[in-house]
Amino acid sequence: MTYVPTTLIDRTFREKIVLVGVQFPGMTSDELEHQLDELALLVDTAGADVVARVVQRRDAPDPATFLGSGKVNELKEVCLAVDSDTVVFEQNLSPAQQRNLEKILGRTAIDRTAVILDIFAQNARTPEGKAQVELALLQYRLPRLRRASGSLSQQAGGIGTRGPGETQLEVDRRRLVNRIHHIRQELKQIDRTRDVQRQGRERGRHREVTLVGYTNAGKSSMLNALTDADVEAEDRLFVTLDPRTRQRQLPGGETILVTDTVGFISNLPHELVEAFMSTLKSVQLADLLVHVVDGASDDAEAQIAAVREVLREIHADAVPELLVFNKADVPGSRSRDLAKLYEGSVWVSAVTHENLDELIATVGDRLRTKDRVMTLRLPLERGDLVAAAHREGEVVDTSVDDEFVTIRVVLDEVGAARFAEWRTVP
């Protein structure tokens, strides 16, 4: 086991954290170091400072303490040496392992999932976002409830006090289960409302483009670049939790809806995936996913794989995807080179808007593979046909002469077949 001190900046009011990572068979030391680097960024985002790292090689986690009793004692010495408040494990801890570690170490022991949940709790802004985060937190904490010392209700005492009763632990568990059920009902109602809104969009025939990508890849900046949205875009992890949708008109005249979503990360906690399923429906139902990649990252390929794994988990891997390598303006960025390696991808800078026109054109081309932009020449007296064209598709342009109404309209395959006899060369 190695102990690596870390330089501190200012931790006057910040927790001091010791990171712990275990290298299991099949994992290289470089891979583990990269994971710990990312965990350090998460800890910093959560508002704490990493003061040391502890790394160990093992064939398998110890069932009781993850590291094994001897190594846990070494970890305790490191914690005392740096006066840490909390120990954070890169890998997930079981409730029993967490309890045993805290008892031995004399300080809080948590895992990567708990850090991510904490960041989400800090960044939730809307009622839906707060409810989703609370649901994830409760699902994480439920199996980790523990009996408080001496907190027994109607379970001990003399004659007249014994009875079925409940322990305080059981009362707490029941309260959490009830709260989880209540939040799920709230989110179902929000989901129904969103479905109604989505149906209205479908009637308007606006195509939906959803931005996905690794956290901090620049999706919010991309939304601003594409739609002049002026949404918050910071160089921090998980700034965006709530979906934000804006309109954009393509060069051909069609209007699309662009939605920014929560960032993904490798090993995204299951609790978050389940809690945010209503939000992630915008990913599942999109016409096109614009997969934004941090082209300045040394680990861009692994981040692409991590995002695609999450897409598989939420059953959105069949949605058409356009890879966009962002941050071409950053010195040393590999955006241009990566775009050459991935056929059909685009490089861009969401900050300087360099190559943005090519991205917009490519988005339009990808969407039009599913749609047909048709020019219809309808008799002036056939108001029913004009109304049907507006109802069936998105009308881009209209002109009227003495006998005909000429309409340029975006139609799907069914609508195109219905109006085939009225089609004319644009």
VENTAPE-V849946 format. One record per run of one state. SS is the DSSP state (h for helix, s for strand, l for the rest). FROM is the first residue (numbers start at 1). TO is the last residue. Records with the same first field share a line. If there is no record, write none. Layout:
SS = FROM-TO, FROM-TO
This chain:
l = 1-1, 6-14, 24-28, 47-47, 58-61, 63-65, 67-68, 83-85, 90-94, 106-107, 124-126, 143-151, 154-165, 204-206, 215-218, 228-243, 250-254, 261-263, 265-269, 276-276, 285-287, 295-299, 314-320, 327-334, 342-345, 348-355, 369-371, 380-382, 393-393, 401-403, 412-412, 419-419, 425-426
s = 2-5, 15-23, 48-57, 62-62, 66-66, 86-89, 108-111, 152-153, 166-167, 207-214, 244-249, 255-260, 264-264, 288-294, 321-326, 346-347, 372-379, 394-400, 404-411, 423-424
h = 29-46, 69-82, 95-105, 112-123, 127-142, 168-203, 219-227, 270-275, 277-284, 300-313, 335-341, 356-368, 383-392, 413-418, 420-422
